[in-house]
Amino acid sequence: MPITKNAKKAIRNSGRKYIFNLKRKRVLHDAVKEVRSLALAGKAEEALKLLPAAYKALDKSAKRGVIKANAASRTKSRLVALVRKNTK
């Protein structure tokens, strides 16, 4: 249990940030999953329309520290490669 006033406040703040990070992570995973599923289903045009939303979610989560910047970059690259591969 926290004893000092600052430790109690830190626990409250980390709890709030944890909830925000969970929301960001859920939005991120949903956006990426939707683009992936559309690309694999052969609906490349629809996947291309959803790419900006996935990019936005990836960039926001990387900016806030939910995922690392290189992980976001790698995921964006793989998404585009997947969409291009299934466009043909």
Backbone as CSV, one residue per row, in Angstrom:
resi,resn,N_x,N_y,N_z,CA_x,CA_y,CA_z,C_x,C_y,C_z
1,MET,0.832,-1.194,0.000,0.000,0.000,0.000,0.869,1.248,0.000
2,PRO,0.444,2.252,-0.755,1.194,3.500,-0.746,1.021,4.228,0.588
3,ILE,2.078,4.841,1.009,2.042,5.534,2.289,2.004,7.046,2.073
4,THR,2.895,7.535,1.234,2.975,8.986,1.050,1.864,9.488,0.128
5,LYS,1.625,10.768,0.237,0.595,11.414,-0.574,0.923,11.304,-2.065
6,ASN,2.196,11.479,-2.400,2.611,11.404,-3.804,2.437,9.999,-4.365
7,ALA,2.695,8.995,-3.570,2.538,7.617,-4.039,1.069,7.312,-4.320
8,LYS,0.174,7.825,-3.477,-1.254,7.618,-3.696,-1.709,8.302,-4.990
9,LYS,-1.211,9.502,-5.205,-1.554,10.244,-6.414,-0.997,9.539,-7.651
10,ALA,0.198,9.005,-7.549,0.811,8.298,-8.677,-0.010,7.072,-9.054
11,ILE,-0.546,6.382,-8.079,-1.383,5.216,-8.362,-2.664,5.630,-9.070
12,ARG,-3.279,6.724,-8.628,-4.487,7.213,-9.293,-4.199,7.583,-10.748
13,ASN,-3.105,8.309,-10.946,-2.752,8.737,-12.299,-2.429,7.552,-13.202
14,SER,-1.679,6.596,-12.685,-1.319,5.455,-13.520,-2.556,4.636,-13.860
15,GLY,-3.524,4.593,-12.962,-4.779,3.903,-13.256,-5.538,4.563,-14.382
16,ARG,-5.590,5.894,-14.373,-6.256,6.635,-15.438,-5.545,6.418,-16.769
17,LYS,-4.226,6.518,-16.742,-3.457,6.349,-17.973,-3.600,4.933,-18.519
18,TYR,-3.701,3.968,-17.627,-3.880,2.576,-18.034,-5.173,2.411,-18.823
19,ILE,-6.238,3.057,-18.349,-7.517,2.968,-19.048,-7.439,3.629,-20.417
20,PHE,-6.822,4.809,-20.494,-6.665,5.486,-21.786,-5.836,4.645,-22.744
21,ASN,-4.774,4.042,-22.230,-3.915,3.218,-23.082,-4.649,1.980,-23.573
22,LEU,-5.498,1.398,-22.737,-6.292,0.252,-23.175,-7.228,0.650,-24.320
23,LYS,-7.847,1.828,-24.200,-8.724,2.305,-25.265,-7.958,2.515,-26.557
24,ARG,-6.791,3.142,-26.447,-5.974,3.378,-27.643,-5.559,2.063,-28.286
25,LYS,-5.185,1.104,-27.457,-4.748,-0.188,-27.966,-5.895,-0.914,-28.657
26,ARG,-7.104,-0.820,-28.100,-8.269,-1.471,-28.696,-8.579,-0.850,-30.047
27,VAL,-8.546,0.485,-30.139,-8.794,1.171,-31.407,-7.747,0.763,-32.430
28,LEU,-6.508,0.698,-31.987,-5.402,0.309,-32.863,-5.617,-1.093,-33.413
29,HIS,-5.880,-2.044,-32.533,-6.029,-3.430,-32.971,-7.248,-3.599,-33.878
30,ASP,-8.324,-2.903,-33.569,-9.520,-3.001,-34.405,-9.263,-2.463,-35.811
31,ALA,-8.571,-1.321,-35.903,-8.293,-0.709,-37.207,-7.391,-1.607,-38.043
32,VAL,-6.333,-2.116,-37.428,-5.385,-2.966,-38.151,-6.067,-4.276,-38.574
33,LYS,-6.856,-4.833,-37.676,-7.531,-6.092,-37.967,-8.511,-5.942,-39.124
34,GLU,-9.220,-4.826,-39.161,-10.183,-4.613,-40.227,-9.499,-4.482,-41.581
35,VAL,-8.390,-3.728,-41.626,-7.655,-3.583,-42.887,-7.124,-4.944,-43.332
36,ARG,-6.568,-5.693,-42.398,-6.029,-7.017,-42.731,-7.109,-7.946,-43.269
37,SER,-8.235,-7.982,-42.596,-9.294,-8.907,-43.020,-9.844,-8.535,-44.395
38,LEU,-9.989,-7.237,-44.660,-10.461,-6.817,-45.980,-9.442,-7.149,-47.060
39,ALA,-8.173,-6.941,-46.759,-7.128,-7.230,-47.744,-7.079,-8.720,-48.055
40,LEU,-7.185,-9.531,-47.036,-7.137,-10.980,-47.250,-8.393,-11.500,-47.935
41,ALA,-9.499,-10.782,-47.781,-10.741,-11.180,-48.430,-10.777,-10.744,-49.890
42,GLY,-9.753,-10.018,-50.336,-9.694,-9.577,-51.722,-10.368,-8.248,-51.977
43,LYS,-10.756,-7.561,-50.935,-11.410,-6.256,-51.075,-10.371,-5.151,-50.859
44,ALA,-9.442,-5.056,-51.803,-8.310,-4.152,-51.655,-8.729,-2.689,-51.670
45,GLU,-9.758,-2.349,-52.469,-10.186,-0.946,-52.546,-10.730,-0.479,-51.195
46,GLU,-11.515,-1.333,-50.551,-12.067,-0.978,-49.248,-10.967,-0.918,-48.187
47,ALA,-9.987,-1.808,-48.312,-8.865,-1.803,-47.376,-8.049,-0.520,-47.534
48,LEU,-7.890,-0.078,-48.781,-7.155,1.169,-49.025,-7.867,2.363,-48.400
49,LYS,-9.198,2.341,-48.397,-9.951,3.451,-47.810,-9.789,3.487,-46.287
50,LEU,-9.562,2.317,-45.682,-9.425,2.258,-44.223,-7.977,2.419,-43.756
51,LEU,-7.032,2.427,-44.695,-5.625,2.589,-44.307,-5.346,3.877,-43.544
52,PRO,-5.894,5.033,-43.944,-5.611,6.255,-43.175,-6.048,6.166,-41.711
53,ALA,-7.154,5.505,-41.453,-7.613,5.350,-40.068,-6.648,4.476,-39.279
54,ALA,-6.144,3.427,-39.932,-5.175,2.554,-39.270,-3.871,3.308,-39.020
55,TYR,-3.446,4.111,-39.998,-2.237,4.918,-39.828,-2.394,5.874,-38.652
56,LYS,-3.561,6.507,-38.571,-3.807,7.466,-37.500,-3.739,6.777,-36.139
57,ALA,-4.360,5.614,-36.032,-4.341,4.872,-34.767,-2.925,4.449,-34.408
58,LEU,-2.165,3.998,-35.398,-0.781,3.582,-35.144,0.082,4.766,-34.705
59,ASP,-0.064,5.889,-35.401,0.736,7.065,-35.062,0.393,7.610,-33.681
60,LYS,-0.889,7.636,-33.357,-1.289,8.129,-32.040,-0.777,7.238,-30.926
61,SER,-0.872,5.927,-31.124,-0.416,5.021,-30.075,1.099,5.066,-29.936
62,ALA,1.809,5.286,-31.039,3.262,5.410,-30.959,3.643,6.721,-30.266
63,LYS,2.906,7.776,-30.572,3.183,9.079,-29.972,2.986,9.042,-28.459
64,ARG,1.959,8.325,-28.027,1.634,8.264,-26.603,2.392,7.176,-25.855
65,GLY,3.161,6.365,-26.572,3.977,5.362,-25.895,3.281,4.041,-25.657
66,VAL,2.133,3.836,-26.292,1.447,2.558,-26.143,2.237,1.469,-26.857
67,ILE,2.725,1.800,-28.064,3.646,0.919,-28.778,4.855,1.760,-29.169
68,LYS,5.920,1.097,-29.544,7.126,1.829,-29.923,7.024,2.326,-31.360
69,ALA,7.807,3.343,-31.670,7.743,3.972,-32.990,8.113,2.992,-34.093
70,ASN,9.116,2.182,-33.859,9.522,1.212,-34.882,8.449,0.154,-35.096
71,ALA,7.747,-0.217,-34.051,6.660,-1.194,-34.181,5.532,-0.615,-35.030
72,ALA,5.231,0.660,-34.826,4.197,1.318,-35.625,4.617,1.378,-37.092
73,SER,5.859,1.735,-37.319,6.370,1.831,-38.680,6.345,0.472,-39.372
74,ARG,6.745,-0.539,-38.660,6.769,-1.895,-39.209,5.351,-2.370,-39.551
75,THR,4.416,-2.071,-38.677,3.032,-2.484,-38.911,2.446,-1.768,-40.121
76,LYS,2.734,-0.469,-40.253,2.245,0.280,-41.405,2.805,-0.303,-42.701
77,SER,4.086,-0.612,-42.681,4.737,-1.168,-43.857,4.135,-2.512,-44.238
78,ARG,3.879,-3.349,-43.257,3.316,-4.667,-43.531,1.879,-4.585,-44.021
79,LEU,1.133,-3.617,-43.496,-0.241,-3.442,-43.957,-0.283,-3.045,-45.426
80,VAL,0.548,-2.094,-45.804,0.570,-1.629,-47.199,1.026,-2.766,-48.106
81,ALA,2.025,-3.519,-47.676,2.509,-4.628,-48.480,1.410,-5.670,-48.676
82,LEU,0.644,-5.929,-47.629,-0.440,-6.898,-47.710,-1.530,-6.430,-48.669
83,VAL,-1.875,-5.152,-48.586,-2.916,-4.612,-49.461,-2.437,-4.648,-50.905
84,ARG,-1.196,-4.261,-51.144,-0.671,-4.269,-52.517,-0.602,-5.686,-53.079
85,LYS,-0.211,-6.622,-52.241,-0.092,-8.013,-52.679,-1.447,-8.568,-53.097
86,ASN,-2.483,-8.205,-52.371,-3.814,-8.739,-52.654,-4.605,-7.887,-53.643
87,THR,-3.986,-6.833,-54.164,-4.637,-5.995,-55.156,-4.589,-6.666,-56.522
88,LYS,-3.524,-7.380,-56.754,-3.299,-7.982,-58.079,-4.304,-9.040,-58.423
